[in-house]
Amino acid sequence: MKKHLLALVLIVAAGCSSMGKKPQYELEVVTVEEQAAQAVNESPTDFIVQVPDETIAWERSQLFFSTYTSGAVQQEFDYPRPGVALVTKSREKDKYIYEIEHSATKDGAYRYVVSCSRNTSKHGGSDYAAQRNARNVARFIRDGNLELSLLDR
């Protein structure tokens, strides 16, 4: 009994000694811009779109080219790589060259692979920005979200 009473007294005493102190919290403030950048940076550039969403995804890819590049798009029904049915590229007029590979999968869905590289004939741009652009465009094709503030043009 004395042991239990002593333990209770020690617990109460320890609790009383910290009563005047404010609890310590860590607070991280994340801006909308930081959230958008994180979402873009986590977006895969190689992804699958199921048939019900395929038409809108393809239309988004074409909308991106017509709105955010010089508009000169080269479509190749090329088969240098097995399974690639269509390659769409922006032309040399742009700061970055985009390539979207679009091919059917065995189960009837569609695979997209988005890439972006610096146009070496133009000044400016960076490899980091090109990779971020590819992720941003892939996210736009897949989900319909394009972060214009993060699109280096």
VMD Tcl script that draws the C-alpha trace (Angstrom):
set ca {
  {0.00 0.00 0.00}
  {2.83 2.38 0.89}
  {4.50 1.62 -2.47}
  {1.31 2.49 -4.38}
  {0.86 5.70 -2.41}
  {4.49 6.70 -3.03}
  {4.10 5.99 -6.77}
  {0.93 8.08 -6.89}
  {2.61 10.99 -5.09}
  {5.56 10.88 -7.53}
  {3.25 10.86 -10.55}
  {1.22 13.81 -9.24}
  {4.40 15.72 -8.39}
  {5.82 15.13 -11.85}
  {2.56 16.25 -13.44}
  {2.43 19.42 -11.32}
  {5.98 20.39 -12.21}
  {5.09 20.55 -15.93}
  {1.70 22.27 -15.57}
  {3.00 25.80 -16.16}
  {4.85 24.86 -19.34}
  {3.29 25.08 -22.76}
  {3.30 21.90 -24.83}
  {5.95 21.76 -27.53}
  {4.62 21.33 -31.08}
  {6.29 21.24 -34.42}
  {4.40 23.11 -37.07}
  {5.17 22.95 -40.75}
  {3.45 25.45 -43.01}
  {3.17 24.25 -46.59}
  {2.06 26.74 -49.22}
  {-0.24 25.93 -52.11}
  {2.73 26.36 -54.46}
  {4.79 23.84 -52.46}
  {1.89 21.38 -52.51}
  {1.59 21.76 -56.28}
  {5.34 21.28 -56.75}
  {5.27 18.16 -54.59}
  {2.33 16.73 -56.58}
  {4.13 17.41 -59.87}
  {7.44 15.97 -58.66}
  {5.69 12.76 -57.54}
  {3.86 12.27 -60.87}
  {5.10 9.32 -62.94}
  {5.94 9.92 -66.59}
  {5.10 6.33 -67.53}
  {1.51 5.40 -66.70}
  {-1.53 3.41 -67.81}
  {-4.91 4.90 -68.73}
  {-7.95 2.64 -68.76}
  {-10.33 2.66 -71.74}
  {-13.10 4.84 -70.23}
  {-10.57 7.66 -69.64}
  {-8.52 7.17 -72.80}
  {-10.34 9.62 -75.08}
  {-10.08 12.52 -72.67}
  {-6.44 11.70 -71.90}
  {-5.57 11.75 -75.60}
  {-7.47 15.02 -76.08}
  {-5.52 16.55 -73.18}
  {-2.22 15.60 -74.82}
  {-3.28 17.29 -78.05}
  {-4.58 20.32 -76.13}
  {-1.22 20.69 -74.41}
  {0.61 20.75 -77.73}
  {-1.78 23.21 -79.37}
  {-1.92 25.57 -76.37}
  {1.50 25.47 -74.71}
  {3.94 24.71 -77.52}
  {4.47 26.31 -80.91}
  {1.60 24.20 -82.14}
  {3.69 22.41 -84.74}
  {3.21 18.78 -83.82}
  {4.74 15.86 -85.58}
  {2.85 12.60 -85.26}
  {4.61 9.46 -86.31}
  {2.95 6.14 -86.76}
  {6.36 4.70 -86.22}
  {7.30 1.23 -85.14}
  {11.00 1.44 -84.32}
  {10.23 0.13 -80.84}
  {7.88 -2.79 -80.31}
  {4.39 -1.77 -79.21}
  {4.69 1.97 -79.79}
  {1.75 2.94 -81.95}
  {2.09 6.71 -81.95}
  {4.80 9.18 -81.04}
  {3.87 12.86 -80.84}
  {6.66 15.41 -80.70}
  {6.85 19.16 -80.51}
  {9.02 20.79 -83.12}
  {12.34 22.56 -82.86}
  {10.78 26.04 -82.37}
  {10.19 25.46 -78.68}
  {12.57 25.84 -75.73}
  {11.78 22.24 -74.82}
  {10.97 19.26 -77.02}
  {8.15 17.05 -75.75}
  {7.52 13.48 -76.75}
  {4.43 11.49 -75.85}
  {4.38 7.80 -76.64}
  {0.93 6.28 -76.75}
  {0.43 2.55 -77.18}
  {-2.18 -0.11 -76.48}
  {-1.46 -2.70 -73.82}
  {-2.35 -6.37 -74.03}
  {-5.28 -5.92 -71.67}
  {-6.87 -3.15 -73.75}
  {-5.69 -0.13 -71.74}
  {-3.26 2.51 -73.05}
  {0.25 3.23 -71.91}
  {1.62 6.76 -72.01}
  {5.28 7.69 -71.71}
  {5.96 11.43 -71.51}
  {9.42 12.90 -71.92}
  {10.79 16.39 -72.26}
  {14.29 17.50 -73.17}
  {16.03 20.80 -73.64}
  {16.18 22.04 -77.19}
  {19.92 22.37 -77.66}
  {19.49 24.85 -80.52}
  {17.80 27.31 -78.12}
  {19.41 29.08 -75.19}
  {18.15 28.55 -71.68}
  {16.33 25.78 -69.98}
  {17.69 23.14 -67.70}
  {17.56 19.38 -67.42}
  {15.79 19.73 -64.06}
  {13.09 21.96 -65.58}
  {12.71 19.54 -68.51}
  {12.11 16.62 -66.12}
  {9.64 18.69 -64.09}
  {7.86 19.70 -67.33}
  {7.53 16.04 -68.33}
  {6.00 15.18 -64.94}
  {3.69 18.18 -65.14}
  {2.44 17.23 -68.62}
  {2.03 13.58 -67.60}
  {-0.08 14.69 -64.64}
  {-2.16 16.86 -66.98}
  {-2.79 14.00 -69.40}
  {-3.65 11.58 -66.59}
  {-5.60 13.81 -64.17}
  {-6.33 17.09 -65.98}
  {-4.17 19.18 -63.61}
  {-1.51 21.38 -65.22}
  {0.52 23.67 -62.98}
  {1.29 26.59 -65.28}
  {3.46 28.26 -62.64}
  {5.78 25.24 -62.80}
  {5.81 24.89 -66.59}
  {9.08 26.33 -67.89}
  {8.52 27.62 -71.42}
}
mol new
graphics top color blue
foreach p $ca { graphics top sphere $p radius 0.5 }
foreach p [lrange $ca 0 end-1] q [lrange $ca 1 end] { graphics top cylinder $p $q radius 0.2 }
display resetview
